[in-house]
């Protein structure tokens, strides 16, 4: 028996060493952790239960029968994050560059299926060179099997991808279908085709970083939801994100003890909005002063910066915050902001997370670039997402809500449950000056009349009272009491029960 135990331990040690100490050292020299080190940091200490440690590929072509490593380039299993179950797979770049074989894919699929069956998140840590060329169509079939599980699990369990090295070709599409993607700066990149193929096909010369680095995808393409400085920061922040999320759509998000009084008044909010209507202010400050203990986990910080999205808590319960950001493009809705916010709203609705929306929006971005880029369809995504959402929705207009953007930003007309406005909020088709210049264009030379009509328009429309009289605004609240009013609104919405008409699925304007 002793011999058997020693042999087992020797096999385990062979699997743990992956591609060997030399390759592990090379991984460290690049500033990257190994697949197992990443799992140790991500999960609670001692909680990891590994599966399929001894799995090997079955390929015999191109001399592959002589090249076998236990685990076959991916470490899989389950563990806990702050005591809550999660499933994980971590690609091992030291074994065949982390490339995907049929056996490698089967390990990932096993974890995905277990997560869906048992109702727990899947976290994928990517550091790989794509399909294993020696296996041909088997590796492509393996990718498709993974993609299928991604699709079936969408909206059922949270799926999180962290790109911690190369991620190319077929490898990029699995992360693209997950709920959140994060990257590590300088050491990771993702693209469908690499610089060499780009050079051959389009004659463009581009580096890995400029083609698919963290900076590109977090700020330009919007493919990823955030970029971190190193592996350690990335994994620490993923632990923080998981703590905001429910394990599945069958459960509520965890409620954490809060020492922040829900009745707290913050007098500084009374002066947050400047007297000058053209002067910006930071909407992030409002979110942090309303959320429990100022804790706000932002999603998509560097992309579509004219809108803020992220998670916080109210009375210990997870909520999703969406807010126009006057510090960027005056908070206007454009293609990027609409896409970003629509995706976030739909995630919250999938997983029964209430949505709190702060509105200060001058409208949709004008111009040929936006129109040619399909602003109409992209803007409709956000409208559709808010209208479709059945979770509790609380909306606060802080300064202005003009035109169709008023409708889109979780208005009463899109089944907003509780809609508030601050006393100086303006709700109108457009600003007073622009409206008067259109209505009274024949009097544009008469400054006195234009000034008089502008004042009349402001009195009639540039305030929240008209909307309040019509029931479109439930109450006009003092800025300093925003946290208190939002907390009370969410409290009374805890038993909300609304269902959409029966259908196979909707057809959101993609």
Helices and strands as residue ranges (DSSP letters): H 2-16, H 21-29, H 35-42, E 49-51, G 61-66, E 74-81, E 84-91, G 96-98, H 102-118, E 121-126, G 133-135, H 137-153, E 159-163, E 166-168, H 171-176, E 180-184, E 189-191, H 195-202, H 208-212, H 214-216, I 217-221, E 226-228, H 231-244, G 267-271, H 283-290, G 292-294, E 297-299, E 307-314, E 317-324, G 329-331, H 335-350, E 354-361, H 368-372, H 375-388, E 393-402, H 403-408, G 412-414, E 418-422, E 426-428, H 432-439, G 441-443, H 447-461, H 465-469, E 475-477, G 479-481, H 482-492
